[in-house]
Amino acid sequence: MKHTYLKLTDNQVAALKSNGCNAEKWDNIEVCEGFNPAFVRNVYFGGHVKIGDIDDSTVNVYGISKHLGLYNCSIYNSFIGNNVYISNIGSHIANYNIEDNVVIENVGTIACEGVSSFGNGVEVSSVNEAGGREVPIYDGLTSQIAYIIAMYRHRPATVKRLSDMILKYAENVTSDRGTIGEGVVITNSTSIVNVKIGPYAVINSVSSLREGTVNSTKESPSTVGIDVIASDFIMACSSTVDTGSMLRRCFVGEGTMIENGFSAENSLFFANCHCNHGEACAVFAGPYTVTHHRSTLLIAGYFSFFNAGSGANQSNHMYKSGPVHQGVHLRGCKFGSDAYILLPARTGTFTVVTGRHYSHYDTAEMPFSYIVDENGDSHLIPGINLRSCGTARDVKKWPQRDKRKGVAHDIINFEMMTPYTADRIMTAIGIIQVLLAKNPTLEVVTWNRVKIKQSRLRKGLMFYRQAINSYLSKLISEGVTVSGDYMPHGNVEEWTDIGGMIAPKSMITELLDDIDKGDVNDLSEVLTRLSLINDNYGQYVNDWVPYALSVVLSKSHDMITEKDIASIVKQGESDAKSLERAIMLDAGKDRAPLMAIGYGIDSRDEGEIAADFADVRDL
């Protein structure tokens, strides 16, 4: 509702004075028509202040009904919207636009000091603690844009143009006035300086927020809670930072929860991350990065769809050149309890790491594996995670745990098997075939600084073939157009995982080329193009299948026939059943009688123990 604002009348000034109010200069105070001074008490006004309509209504604060109005506070150079409740401000509110229906009570300071971009444009030194992969954050940052800026340093022109777009946005939002959006609730907090707060956010009992933005909407509210300390930050909609967490130079993505004393510096957390207790430094946490344990450190690395066990740790400097080393842990990795990795290292997709590893391994081309510590050496078990019920459970649970509300900006492909993972599986098949051919008698071979037993190579080859056959069979059965005799098309597609989005690398390259040429020169255009690429994912998969068939059938230059396709479908159906049986068998191990130890605590009756186990485990 818009109002006409007028200077105070003599009667209104007299009424305010009788209510214990004072002003630096009464002529600098403007109020809406019909302003009722009855609900303004013990307030000091400094500089220019505008006050909206305050009707004879109440607001519920902690179960107590209180009249709307301004009580026991000092307000400088601010705009106060309609039907606002502000009470008990220990120091002052200065240089803020406070929109309608806001509640502020028991707060020390809310102030905009000088000019601020409210966290926009702050450079976060992600992935490499010593610098070189800085990402300037802003209100609309997505996992995809951040990934390109951080990881595509071989394209300096692209990185500069994207960074310049963000800095231009930061300049446009720079102001000497802070904003508290409609419906915001701020209570029991100490200090809020140079922070922009979006509509319907809840700020409760924070210690200090400085130089940041809490993005929020009515459909996607965000929360900042007890004893939080944050500086140089951006929070996306639907996010939560709570219970003693400490952030410095961080981006908190959509649906992300950071709580229980977690501390982070120079880190990016994208959609649906959940971080408790531990610590992060120079981390790029792609979607669904999870760390729940007090003793866990994530440092100098890229993570995505990741889970860290208690005590997981990485070392990034070796006491030589400083903290210059980095880790890349691709989609779906897990670190077991007390896992340790000496960086640099690269971990393949959907790989489980246990034990301590000093060899700087690179297993990107051996996905779905285990990396284990055997007598001080890093051993790889190829493909074994394809048969794990844990992997299957993870893939199912991720979409169910999407906490984003309203519009979701990070693009996420939840599928386990995609052309991206399938291409790495096909590469792994080729690598294993070469290793077996070159080392027919060796019990253990070394590859990329990990050891692999001959027996594990042979089993891994079988697992990988089952996986690729199953995936191609599924795609063909679901309608991918490959019928008839034809030659495989010559365009060999390499695929990439851009911060949770699976896409042909050629399409990403085309977009980046257009950015370099200036054909795409706005952040919204970049997001639109990325969305369009994602929308065409199904067609790109369709176009990729003939290439994949040519690799699997070893027919890169020969005709692929209907018979070939039928054989892949039949073999794939059989292999899918074999993998499904293996996953069920793996799940059965976790339901075996041995796992019932500790159940039926007060019983010696095997039936009661089994019943307790079955009830708790929902078996």
Disulfide bonds with the S-S distance in Angstrom:
none
